[in-house]
Amino acid sequence: MNNTICKFFSLPLSNVKLDGVIDQKIRLIVNGVLKNIDMKALADYFRNLEDGFAAGEFWGKLMRASCMLCAYTGDSQLRKL
């Protein structure tokens, strides 16, 4: 009987470095989309919706993606947004 214990854990973001097409697409999204969104206006839009069905889900997905891409790229302008 094998009593080996497997432990799974996430790598720190600083250990993950992508290159080529994947890295280019990530930076395209950061520079071409996320940095051009008026986050305050978008937050106000969702904050003031009368029928906010699923609005928080969209907002949360956008913020999660922005945070993950900010951590990956280290982009200070995106962090400020």
N, CA and C atoms as an extended XYZ file, in Angstrom:
243
Properties=species:S:1:pos:R:3:atomname:S:1:resname:S:1:resid:I:1 pbc="F F F"
N         0.842       -1.180        0.000 N   MET     1
C         0.000        0.000        0.000 CA  MET     1
C         0.886        1.242        0.000 C   MET     1
N         0.593        2.161       -0.901 N   ASN     2
C         1.377        3.389       -1.032 CA  ASN     2
C         0.763        4.485       -0.165 C   ASN     2
N         1.522        4.989        0.785 N   ASN     3
C         1.028        6.028        1.694 CA  ASN     3
C         1.542        7.413        1.319 C   ASN     3
N         1.860        7.612        0.048 N   THR     4
C         2.363        8.905       -0.412 CA  THR     4
C         1.266        9.954       -0.325 C   THR     4
N         1.605       11.096        0.216 N   ILE     5
C         0.646       12.206        0.317 CA  ILE     5
C         1.012       13.232       -0.745 C   ILE     5
N         0.037       13.593       -1.550 N   CYS     6
C         0.251       14.614       -2.574 CA  CYS     6
C        -0.304       15.939       -2.076 C   CYS     6
N         0.473       16.972       -2.227 N   LYS     7
C         0.011       18.307       -1.850 CA  LYS     7
C        -0.018       19.171       -3.097 C   LYS     7
N        -1.125       19.850       -3.293 N   PHE     8
C        -1.280       20.756       -4.425 CA  PHE     8
C        -1.299       22.184       -3.911 C   PHE     8
N        -0.654       23.068       -4.619 N   PHE     9
C        -0.628       24.475       -4.231 CA  PHE     9
C        -0.438       25.322       -5.475 C   PHE     9
N        -0.850       26.564       -5.362 N   SER    10
C        -0.688       27.502       -6.477 CA  SER    10
C         0.720       28.069       -6.464 C   SER    10
N         1.266       28.264       -7.631 N   LEU    11
C         2.563       28.923       -7.738 CA  LEU    11
C         2.388       30.416       -7.518 C   LEU    11
N         3.349       31.075       -6.900 N   PRO    12
C         3.294       32.535       -6.815 CA  PRO    12
C         3.299       33.124       -8.227 C   PRO    12
N         2.588       34.231       -8.414 N   LEU    13
C         2.492       34.830       -9.745 CA  LEU    13
C         3.857       35.173      -10.326 C   LEU    13
N         4.803       35.512       -9.475 N   SER    14
C         6.132       35.864       -9.976 CA  SER    14
C         6.851       34.659      -10.592 C   SER    14
N         6.356       33.448      -10.324 N   ASN    15
C         6.968       32.246      -10.893 CA  ASN    15
C         6.416       31.891      -12.258 C   ASN    15
N         5.348       32.553      -12.664 N   VAL    16
C         4.711       32.237      -13.940 CA  VAL    16
C         5.095       33.302      -14.962 C   VAL    16
N         5.798       32.886      -15.988 N   LYS    17
C         6.194       33.788      -17.071 CA  LYS    17
C         5.792       33.149      -18.387 C   LYS    17
N         4.953       33.817      -19.123 N   LEU    18
C         4.516       33.331      -20.418 CA  LEU    18
C         5.240       34.117      -21.492 C   LEU    18
N         5.308       33.554      -22.685 N   ASP    19
C         5.911       34.305      -23.778 CA  ASP    19
C         5.156       34.000      -25.066 C   ASP    19
N         5.564       34.627      -26.110 N   GLY    20
C         4.943       34.376      -27.403 CA  GLY    20
C         3.547       34.926      -27.504 C   GLY    20
N         2.709       34.214      -28.212 N   VAL    21
C         1.360       34.672      -28.527 CA  VAL    21
C         0.523       34.906      -27.267 C   VAL    21
N         0.634       34.035      -26.280 N   ILE    22
C        -0.178       34.180      -25.070 CA  ILE    22
C         0.166       35.471      -24.347 C   ILE    22
N         1.455       35.735      -24.152 N   ASP    23
C         1.861       36.973      -23.484 CA  ASP    23
C         1.438       38.192      -24.301 C   ASP    23
N         1.563       38.123      -25.608 N   GLN    24
C         1.159       39.237      -26.474 CA  GLN    24
C        -0.335       39.515      -26.350 C   GLN    24
N        -1.152       38.473      -26.304 N   LYS    25
C        -2.608       38.640      -26.169 CA  LYS    25
C        -2.972       39.234      -24.812 C   LYS    25
N        -2.290       38.792      -23.772 N   ILE    26
C        -2.543       39.344      -22.440 CA  ILE    26
C        -2.254       40.837      -22.436 C   ILE    26
N        -1.113       41.225      -22.985 N   ARG    27
C        -0.741       42.650      -22.997 CA  ARG    27
C        -1.652       43.460      -23.917 C   ARG    27
N        -2.155       42.837      -24.971 N   LEU    28
C        -3.113       43.499      -25.850 CA  LEU    28
C        -4.408       43.791      -25.091 C   LEU    28
N        -4.872       42.847      -24.308 N   ILE    29
C        -6.079       43.045      -23.504 CA  ILE    29
C        -5.855       44.152      -22.478 C   ILE    29
N        -4.709       44.124      -21.799 N   VAL    30
C        -4.410       45.147      -20.790 CA  VAL    30
C        -4.351       46.536      -21.425 C   VAL    30
N        -3.561       46.665      -22.485 N   ASN    31
C        -3.342       47.984      -23.092 CA  ASN    31
C        -4.490       48.438      -23.992 C   ASN    31
N        -5.135       47.496      -24.668 N   GLY    32
C        -6.157       47.866      -25.633 CA  GLY    32
C        -7.559       47.915      -25.075 C   GLY    32
N        -7.776       47.252      -23.932 N   VAL    33
C        -9.131       47.205      -23.382 CA  VAL    33
C        -9.171       47.753      -21.956 C   VAL    33
N        -8.526       47.065      -21.028 N   LEU    34
C        -8.691       47.395      -19.618 CA  LEU    34
C        -8.235       48.810      -19.261 C   LEU    34
N        -7.141       49.255      -19.836 N   LYS    35
C        -6.646       50.598      -19.525 CA  LYS    35
C        -7.504       51.698      -20.156 C   LYS    35
N        -8.377       51.322      -21.082 N   ASN    36
C        -9.211       52.307      -21.758 CA  ASN    36
C       -10.634       52.359      -21.218 C   ASN    36
N       -10.938       51.542      -20.237 N   ILE    37
C       -12.267       51.561      -19.621 CA  ILE    37
C       -12.282       52.611      -18.520 C   ILE    37
N       -13.309       53.444      -18.523 N   ASP    38
C       -13.506       54.403      -17.433 CA  ASP    38
C       -14.142       53.629      -16.280 C   ASP    38
N       -13.304       53.117      -15.381 N   MET    39
C       -13.778       52.239      -14.313 CA  MET    39
C       -14.765       52.945      -13.383 C   MET    39
N       -14.554       54.234      -13.123 N   LYS    40
C       -15.476       54.966      -12.251 CA  LYS    40
C       -16.850       55.063      -12.896 C   LYS    40
N       -16.892       55.405      -14.179 N   ALA    41
C       -18.173       55.495      -14.877 CA  ALA    41
C       -18.856       54.130      -14.939 C   ALA    41
N       -18.073       53.085      -15.139 N   LEU    42
C       -18.641       51.742      -15.197 CA  LEU    42
C       -19.184       51.331      -13.829 C   LEU    42
N       -18.444       51.643      -12.777 N   ALA    43
C       -18.915       51.330      -11.423 CA  ALA    43
C       -20.201       52.094      -11.126 C   ALA    43
N       -20.255       53.360      -11.493 N   ASP    44
C       -21.469       54.154      -11.278 CA  ASP    44
C       -22.651       53.579      -12.047 C   ASP    44
N       -22.398       53.127      -13.268 N   TYR    45
C       -23.464       52.532      -14.077 CA  TYR    45
C       -24.081       51.338      -13.340 C   TYR    45
N       -23.239       50.415      -12.870 N   PHE    46
C       -23.758       49.236      -12.186 CA  PHE    46
C       -24.339       49.584      -10.824 C   PHE    46
N       -23.774       50.568      -10.159 N   ARG    47
C       -24.255       50.982       -8.848 CA  ARG    47
C       -25.668       51.554       -8.943 C   ARG    47
N       -25.979       52.215      -10.056 N   ASN    48
C       -27.253       52.922      -10.186 CA  ASN    48
C       -28.297       52.189      -11.015 C   ASN    48
N       -28.046       50.961      -11.395 N   LEU    49
C       -29.034       50.193      -12.153 CA  LEU    49
C       -30.262       49.920      -11.285 C   LEU    49
N       -31.438       50.143      -11.851 N   GLU    50
C       -32.651       49.815      -11.104 CA  GLU    50
C       -32.852       48.311      -11.050 C   GLU    50
N       -32.631       47.641      -12.162 N   ASP    51
C       -32.713       46.186      -12.189 CA  ASP    51
C       -31.292       45.664      -12.342 C   ASP    51
N       -30.648       45.387      -11.230 N   GLY    52
C       -29.241       44.996      -11.247 CA  GLY    52
C       -29.018       43.515      -11.419 C   GLY    52
N       -29.978       42.819      -12.062 N   PHE    53
C       -29.846       41.381      -12.248 CA  PHE    53
C       -28.530       41.048      -12.942 C   PHE    53
N       -27.696       40.283      -12.303 N   ALA    54
C       -26.412       39.795      -12.814 CA  ALA    54
C       -25.381       40.893      -13.019 C   ALA    54
N       -25.702       42.129      -12.647 N   ALA    55
C       -24.744       43.226      -12.829 CA  ALA    55
C       -23.510       43.013      -11.958 C   ALA    55
N       -23.711       42.578      -10.735 N   GLY    56
C       -22.584       42.339       -9.847 CA  GLY    56
C       -21.678       41.232      -10.359 C   GLY    56
N       -22.261       40.262      -11.026 N   GLU    57
C       -21.459       39.178      -11.589 CA  GLU    57
C       -20.543       39.704      -12.689 C   GLU    57
N       -21.071       40.542      -13.566 N   PHE    58
C       -20.243       41.125      -14.628 CA  PHE    58
C       -19.134       41.971      -14.015 C   PHE    58
N       -19.480       42.826      -13.068 N   TRP    59
C       -18.508       43.691      -12.410 CA  TRP    59
C       -17.420       42.859      -11.735 C   TRP    59
N       -17.823       41.814      -11.033 N   GLY    60
C       -16.865       40.958      -10.344 CA  GLY    60
C       -15.912       40.258      -11.298 C   GLY    60
N       -16.422       39.791      -12.426 N   LYS    61
C       -15.565       39.129      -13.402 CA  LYS    61
C       -14.566       40.109      -14.005 C   LYS    61
N       -15.015       41.320      -14.276 N   LEU    62
C       -14.116       42.341      -14.819 CA  LEU    62
C       -13.020       42.681      -13.811 C   LEU    62
N       -13.387       42.862      -12.548 N   MET    63
C       -12.405       43.206      -11.521 CA  MET    63
C       -11.433       42.054      -11.265 C   MET    63
N       -11.949       40.838      -11.240 N   ARG    64
C       -11.064       39.679      -11.024 CA  ARG    64
C       -10.050       39.556      -12.153 C   ARG    64
N       -10.525       39.684      -13.389 N   ALA    65
C        -9.613       39.604      -14.535 CA  ALA    65
C        -8.588       40.727      -14.487 C   ALA    65
N        -9.039       41.933      -14.158 N   SER    66
C        -8.130       43.079      -14.080 CA  SER    66
C        -7.059       42.859      -13.012 C   SER    66
N        -7.460       42.350      -11.869 N   CYS    67
C        -6.505       42.108      -10.781 CA  CYS    67
C        -5.497       41.025      -11.149 C   CYS    67
N        -5.978       39.964      -11.767 N   MET    68
C        -5.070       38.879      -12.153 CA  MET    68
C        -4.086       39.339      -13.227 C   MET    68
N        -4.567       40.110      -14.198 N   LEU    69
C        -3.675       40.597      -15.252 CA  LEU    69
C        -2.718       41.650      -14.718 C   LEU    69
N        -3.165       42.434      -13.754 N   CYS    70
C        -2.284       43.411      -13.122 CA  CYS    70
C        -1.162       42.694      -12.370 C   CYS    70
N        -1.509       41.650      -11.660 N   ALA    71
C        -0.496       40.882      -10.933 CA  ALA    71
C         0.483       40.222      -11.896 C   ALA    71
N        -0.018       39.715      -13.011 N   TYR    72
C         0.853       39.060      -13.988 CA  TYR    72
C         1.802       40.051      -14.645 C   TYR    72
N         1.259       41.190      -15.106 N   THR    73
C         2.077       42.135      -15.865 CA  THR    73
C         2.860       43.092      -14.980 C   THR    73
N         2.380       43.331      -13.760 N   GLY    74
C         3.009       44.328      -12.899 CA  GLY    74
C         2.772       45.741      -13.389 C   GLY    74
N         1.743       45.933      -14.186 N   ASP    75
C         1.451       47.230      -14.813 CA  ASP    75
C         0.931       48.222      -13.778 C   ASP    75
N         1.709       49.252      -13.483 N   SER    76
C         1.337       50.220      -12.444 CA  SER    76
C         0.134       51.076      -12.837 C   SER    76
N        -0.031       51.346      -14.124 N   GLN    77
C        -1.180       52.139      -14.574 CA  GLN    77
C        -2.468       51.342      -14.378 C   GLN    77
N        -2.449       50.074      -14.685 N   LEU    78
C        -3.619       49.223      -14.472 CA  LEU    78
C        -3.912       49.110      -12.976 C   LEU    78
N        -2.888       48.980      -12.166 N   ARG    79
C        -3.081       48.911      -10.714 CA  ARG    79
C        -3.752       50.173      -10.191 C   ARG    79
N        -3.366       51.321      -10.722 N   LYS    80
C        -3.955       52.575      -10.297 CA  LYS    80
C        -5.442       52.645      -10.644 C   LYS    80
N        -5.801       52.112      -11.821 N   LEU    81
C        -7.204       52.110      -12.217 CA  LEU    81
C        -8.037       51.285      -11.261 C   LEU    81
